[in-house]
């Protein structure tokens, strides 16, 4: 039997560790759970189906959410929200699982709770917390994400923040181009599109980081190409 790093048992230990008053200890255990949520599906280090069951178990889900509500450090809150986002993407909606798995009650309940938590933290004082909340909201198809992303880009322009924001916008573009029913951010109004383009342009002009500039430029081009494709379709 393979000796996995991420299992129900190791996650139980980490979940208990989230109660520590020591920030460094909490960070260690949050990082462990976060890595498990993003581990390679059916890879060498993760008992995928066991970990999936662990995350979806209502008791564990609510303990994790309670830990979020008790946390005061913005960077750790960001990591918590990343865990929730990753569980939805890797352990619920990934194509590896049986057909209609995402419609199972435990999956529906997890995503509903994830959405509720994200909405609650979407107005948090920390820009990075608002960014990750926005990413979850966008994943659920709520176009409030575009207003949140614009607000965040006005205040926070580091590599991690911009990479997550541009990833969300690129997902939106790809889904629209593929006419996929599950579109990140749902719809984007013309005003929102203009504001997103202006925000990306502002980050591009203000940043001296070549990687950030590249992300912004590529994302602007993809978003502009959607408009061009739509116009070509209407005129054909």
C-alpha positions as CSV (number, residue, x, y, z in Angstrom):
1,X,0.0,0.0,0.0
2,X,1.4,3.4,-1.0
3,X,2.4,5.7,1.8
4,X,0.7,8.9,0.8
5,X,1.6,12.3,2.3
6,X,-1.9,13.7,2.2
7,X,-4.5,11.4,3.8
8,X,-7.6,11.7,6.0
9,X,-5.3,11.0,9.0
10,X,-2.7,13.6,8.2
11,X,-5.4,16.2,7.4
12,X,-7.1,15.5,10.7
13,X,-3.8,16.4,12.5
14,X,-3.5,19.6,10.4
15,X,-7.1,20.6,11.0
16,X,-6.5,20.3,14.8
17,X,-3.4,22.4,14.4
18,X,-5.4,25.3,13.0
19,X,-6.6,26.0,16.6
20,X,-3.0,27.0,17.6
21,X,-2.6,30.5,19.0
22,X,0.9,30.5,17.4
23,X,0.8,32.2,14.0
24,X,3.8,30.2,12.8
25,X,2.1,26.9,13.8
26,X,-1.2,27.9,12.1
27,X,0.7,28.9,9.0
28,X,2.4,25.4,8.9
29,X,-0.9,23.5,9.1
30,X,-2.7,25.9,6.7
31,X,0.1,25.3,4.2
32,X,-0.2,21.6,4.6
33,X,-4.0,21.6,3.9
34,X,-3.5,24.1,1.1
35,X,-0.9,21.8,-0.6
36,X,-3.3,18.9,-0.2
37,X,-6.1,20.9,-1.9
38,X,-3.8,21.6,-4.8
39,X,-2.0,18.2,-5.0
40,X,-1.9,16.4,-8.3
41,X,-5.1,14.4,-8.7
42,X,-4.4,10.7,-8.5
43,X,-0.7,11.6,-8.1
44,X,2.0,9.9,-5.9
45,X,1.6,12.1,-2.8
46,X,-2.2,12.3,-2.4
47,X,-4.8,9.7,-1.6
48,X,-7.2,11.6,-3.9
49,X,-10.5,9.9,-3.2
50,X,-9.8,9.8,0.5
51,X,-8.8,13.5,0.6
52,X,-11.8,14.3,-1.5
53,X,-14.1,12.6,1.0
54,X,-12.3,14.4,3.9
55,X,-12.8,17.9,2.4
56,X,-16.5,17.3,1.5
57,X,-17.4,15.9,5.0
58,X,-19.7,18.5,6.5
59,X,-17.9,18.4,9.9
60,X,-14.5,19.1,8.3
61,X,-15.9,21.7,6.0
62,X,-17.5,23.6,8.9
63,X,-14.4,23.3,11.1
64,X,-12.4,24.8,8.2
65,X,-14.9,27.6,7.8
66,X,-14.9,28.3,11.5
67,X,-11.1,28.5,11.4
68,X,-11.4,31.1,8.6
69,X,-13.7,33.2,10.8
70,X,-11.3,33.1,13.7
71,X,-8.3,34.1,11.6
72,X,-7.0,37.7,11.6
73,X,-3.9,37.5,9.5
74,X,-4.7,38.5,5.9
75,X,-2.1,36.3,4.3
76,X,-3.5,33.3,6.1
77,X,-7.0,34.3,5.2
78,X,-5.9,34.4,1.6
79,X,-4.5,30.9,1.9
80,X,-7.8,29.6,3.5
81,X,-9.8,31.0,0.6
82,X,-7.4,29.4,-1.8
83,X,-8.1,26.1,-0.2
84,X,-11.8,26.5,-0.7
85,X,-11.3,27.5,-4.3
86,X,-9.0,24.6,-5.0
87,X,-11.3,22.0,-3.5
88,X,-14.1,23.2,-5.9
89,X,-11.8,23.0,-8.9
90,X,-9.9,19.8,-8.2
91,X,-12.1,17.7,-5.9
92,X,-15.6,18.6,-7.2
93,X,-15.6,19.9,-10.8
94,X,-12.6,18.1,-12.3
95,X,-13.4,15.8,-15.2
96,X,-11.7,12.8,-13.5
97,X,-14.7,11.9,-11.4
98,X,-17.9,10.0,-12.3
99,X,-20.5,11.8,-14.4
100,X,-22.7,14.3,-12.5
101,X,-20.5,13.9,-9.4
102,X,-20.6,17.7,-8.9
103,X,-24.4,17.4,-8.5
104,X,-24.1,15.2,-5.4
105,X,-25.5,16.9,-2.3
106,X,-22.1,17.1,-0.5
107,X,-20.6,18.8,-3.5
108,X,-23.5,21.3,-3.9
109,X,-23.4,22.1,-0.2
110,X,-19.6,22.7,-0.3
111,X,-19.9,25.1,-3.2
112,X,-22.8,26.9,-1.6
113,X,-20.9,27.4,1.6
114,X,-17.8,28.4,-0.3
115,X,-19.8,31.1,-2.1
116,X,-21.3,32.4,1.1
117,X,-17.9,32.7,2.7
118,X,-16.4,34.4,-0.4
119,X,-19.3,37.0,-0.4
120,X,-18.7,37.7,3.2
121,X,-15.0,38.4,2.7
122,X,-15.4,40.2,-0.6
123,X,-15.4,43.5,1.3
124,X,-12.6,42.7,3.7
125,X,-10.1,45.5,4.4
126,X,-7.2,43.5,2.9
127,X,-6.9,43.7,-0.9
128,X,-5.5,40.2,-1.2
129,X,-8.4,38.8,0.7
130,X,-10.8,40.6,-1.6
131,X,-8.9,39.2,-4.6
132,X,-9.2,35.6,-3.5
133,X,-12.8,36.1,-2.5
134,X,-13.4,37.5,-6.0
135,X,-11.8,34.5,-7.6
136,X,-14.2,32.2,-5.8
137,X,-17.2,34.4,-6.6
138,X,-16.1,34.4,-10.2
139,X,-15.7,30.6,-10.2
140,X,-19.3,30.4,-9.2
141,X,-20.4,32.6,-12.1
142,X,-21.1,35.8,-10.3
143,X,-20.1,38.9,-12.3
144,X,-19.5,40.9,-9.1
145,X,-15.9,39.5,-9.5
146,X,-15.1,42.1,-12.2
147,X,-15.9,45.1,-9.9
148,X,-13.9,43.4,-7.1
149,X,-10.9,42.8,-9.4
150,X,-10.9,46.4,-10.5
151,X,-11.0,47.6,-6.9
152,X,-8.1,45.3,-6.0
153,X,-5.9,46.4,-9.0
154,X,-6.2,50.0,-7.9
155,X,-4.6,49.1,-4.6
156,X,-2.5,45.9,-5.0
157,X,-0.3,45.2,-8.0
158,X,2.1,42.5,-6.8
159,X,2.9,39.4,-9.0
160,X,0.7,36.9,-7.1
161,X,-2.3,39.2,-7.0
162,X,-2.1,40.1,-10.7
163,X,-1.5,36.5,-11.7
164,X,-4.7,35.3,-10.0
165,X,-6.7,38.2,-11.5
166,X,-5.4,37.7,-15.0
167,X,-5.9,33.9,-14.7
168,X,-9.6,34.6,-14.0
169,X,-10.0,36.9,-16.9
170,X,-8.2,34.5,-19.3
171,X,-10.6,31.7,-18.1
172,X,-13.5,33.9,-18.9
173,X,-12.1,34.6,-22.4
174,X,-11.5,30.9,-23.1
175,X,-15.0,29.9,-21.9
176,X,-16.7,32.6,-23.9
177,X,-14.7,31.6,-27.0
178,X,-15.6,27.9,-26.5
179,X,-19.2,28.8,-25.7
180,X,-18.8,26.8,-22.5
181,X,-21.8,26.9,-20.1
182,X,-19.6,27.2,-17.0
183,X,-18.1,30.7,-17.5
184,X,-15.9,32.3,-14.9
185,X,-17.5,35.5,-13.9
186,X,-20.8,34.7,-15.7
187,X,-21.3,37.8,-17.8
188,X,-19.3,40.9,-18.3
189,X,-21.1,44.2,-19.0
190,X,-19.6,46.7,-21.4
191,X,-18.8,49.0,-18.4
192,X,-17.1,46.2,-16.5
193,X,-15.1,45.3,-19.6
194,X,-14.0,48.8,-20.1
195,X,-13.1,49.1,-16.4
196,X,-11.1,45.8,-16.5
197,X,-9.2,46.9,-19.6
198,X,-8.4,50.3,-18.0
199,X,-7.3,48.7,-14.7
200,X,-5.0,46.2,-16.6
201,X,-3.6,49.1,-18.6
202,X,-2.9,51.1,-15.4
203,X,-1.1,48.1,-13.8
204,X,0.9,47.6,-17.0
205,X,2.0,51.3,-17.0
206,X,2.8,51.5,-13.3
207,X,4.7,48.2,-12.9
208,X,8.4,47.8,-13.6
209,X,8.1,44.0,-13.4
210,X,8.4,42.5,-16.9
211,X,6.4,39.4,-15.9
212,X,3.5,41.5,-14.6
213,X,3.6,43.7,-17.7
214,X,3.5,40.6,-19.9
215,X,0.5,39.1,-18.0
216,X,-1.4,42.4,-18.3
217,X,-0.6,42.8,-22.0
218,X,-1.6,39.3,-23.0
219,X,-4.8,39.5,-21.0
220,X,-5.7,42.8,-22.6
221,X,-5.2,41.3,-26.0
222,X,-7.4,38.3,-25.1
223,X,-10.2,40.5,-23.8
224,X,-10.1,42.7,-26.8
225,X,-10.1,39.7,-29.2
226,X,-13.4,38.6,-27.7
227,X,-15.0,41.9,-28.7
228,X,-13.5,41.6,-32.2
229,X,-14.8,38.0,-32.5
230,X,-18.3,39.1,-31.4
231,X,-18.4,41.9,-33.9
232,X,-17.2,39.7,-36.7
233,X,-19.9,37.2,-35.8
234,X,-22.6,39.8,-35.9
235,X,-21.4,41.3,-39.2
236,X,-21.1,37.9,-40.9
